[in-house]
Amino acid sequence: MKKYAWTKAVVLLLSVICFPGGNTLAMKHEWQQVVAGGLSLSVPKEWQVKIAPVNGAEFFGDGEMIGHIGYGKHDPDIPLEYHLGNHVQNYKVTKLSGYNFPEVYRYDVDRGEPAAANSNKITKQVYIFFIDKAHNTGIALVFLKSSVDDNTIMKISKTVKLKST
């Protein structure tokens, strides 16, 4: 997976990477609060967190990277699909409600390997984009489905907040 390009028009991206056949890290009973730059969220306590240099964090479970989060300026002229990156074969988008953001979209993504890899491997990911056009702010939350179950993905997404200034 490519590193998040912070120099482009940025939509916050939390990427939790799932590996086919891997163990799903389920949300148990305990949470830890993560504060990274101007945002906060809660993740399972058993995850390790590495705060990124600019407005983000990476998450690890069982020694494997399972995601990251970051945020920045949102350019409404750039479609959200742009932030899905390369090698997307299929995606399904759903508008979500019940969040403290004006617009929230969930993208279920099937990502293939580069042609040079000569592989048919598909990685399933979930991206959740939080958009506040009034403040030109975007947040994206991305999970690989084989490492994090859907219930956990949605619980984490409900905890994402921008810190007040």
N, C-alpha and C positions, 0 to 999 in steps of 0.2 A: 504494500500500500504506500502511495506517495505521501510524503510529509505535507502537512497543510501549508498552503502558500499564503503567508500572512501579508504579503505585499499586494495582493490582489484585493478587489472588493470582497470583503470577508463576510461570510455568514458563519456564525458560531457553529463549530463542528465538534460534537462528541462522537467519537468513533470507537465502538467496541467491536473488536474483531473476533469473528467466530471461525472455527476451523471444523470442516465437515468431520463428523465422527468423534468430535471432541466432547469433553464433559461440559454440560450446561451449568453455569454458576447461578444458582437460584437465590433470590432474595430470601434471607432468613428473617431473624427477628431484630437484629441490631444494625444500626446505620451509623455512618460517620459523616460529618459535615465537611464539605470541601469548599474552600474559598480560593478562587483563582482569578486574580485581577479584579474585574468589576462584576463577577458573577459568583453565585454559590449554588450548590446542589448537594444532595445526599446520595451516597452509594453504600453498598454493603460493606460492613466493617472489615470483613476478611479480605477485601481488595486492598492492594498497595496503591498509593497515589504518588505521582511525581508531578509537581507543579511545573508547568512550562514557563519559559522566560517571558512570554507575552500573552496575557489573557487566556490561559488555558491550563489543562492538566492531562496527564496520561494515566490510565488505569491498568493495573496488572492483577491477574488472578492465577494462582498456581504457577507463578513464575513467567507466565505468558502475557504479552500485552493484549488487553481486551478492549481498549478504547482510548479516546481522548476527547477533551472538550476545549473549546475556545470561542471567542466572539469578537466581533468588530463591526465595521461599517457595512451596511447593506445597501447595495446599489439596485434600486427597483428595475433598472433597465437590463440587468443581467438575470436571466431565468434561473430559478433554483436548481434546475437540472444540470447547469454548468458546474455546480459544486459537488456533483456526484463523482466527478473524475472520469478516468478512462476505463474502457473495456466493459461498460455497462451493457448487458444484453437485453434485459427487460426491467421494467419498474412499474409499480402501481402506486398512485398517489391518492391519499385520503386527507381531507380537511378535518382537523380535530377541533373539539370545543371543550370548554370547561377549564381553560388555562388563563393565567394573568397576562396574556399577550394578545394583541389584536388578531394576529393570524398565526396558526400553527398547522403545519403540514407533515404528514408521515409518508415517507417513501420506502416501500419494500423493494429492494434492489437485488438482482442477480448479476454478479460480476464475474466475467470470464478472465482467463489468463491472456497475456499478450500472444499474438500469433507465433512469435519466435519461441515461445515456451512449448509449442506443440503439445498442448494439453487441453482436455475437455473439462477440467475442473471448474466448478461453479461455486462461488462464495456468496452466501446469502447474507445481506446486511439490512439493517433498518436505520434510516436517517430520519430524525425529527428536527424540522426547521422551525424556529420561533422568530417571527418577524414583527418588528415595531417600526412601521414606515414613518410615523410621526417623528421618531428620533433617529431614523436611518440606522437602526441597530438590528443585527441578526445573530441568532444563535442556532447552531445545528448540533444535534445529538445523534450519534451513529453507533449502532451495535451490530456485531456479527451474531447471527441467530443461533449458531451451534454452541456458543459459549455463554450466552445470556438468554434466559427464557423471556417470553413475551410479557408476562406479568411483571417481571422485574424491570424490563425496559420501560413499561408504562408508569410504574411506581416512581422510578428515577425521574422520568420526564416531568412528572407533576411537582417535583421539588426544585426545578430550575428557576432561579430568580436573578434578576439584575440587582446589584447593590445600589442603594440610594446614595446620591452624592450630596 
